[in-house]
Amino acid sequence: MSGEKMILSHEPVPGYRRVFYIVCLAAVSYLGLIFLRSFL
């Protein structure tokens, strides 16, 4: 093996971070709804 380090890089995709946060918020909200309905 050679002593060189290989770097994997990519250009950031615009809008990806916003979609990621929206999906995480939807998932947490859904789990919270299920949790609350289990007590009612």
PyMOL commands that set and color helices and strands:
alter all, ss='L'
color gray80, all
select helices_A, chain A and resi 16-39
alter helices_A, ss='H'
color red, helices_A
deselect
rebuild
show_as cartoon
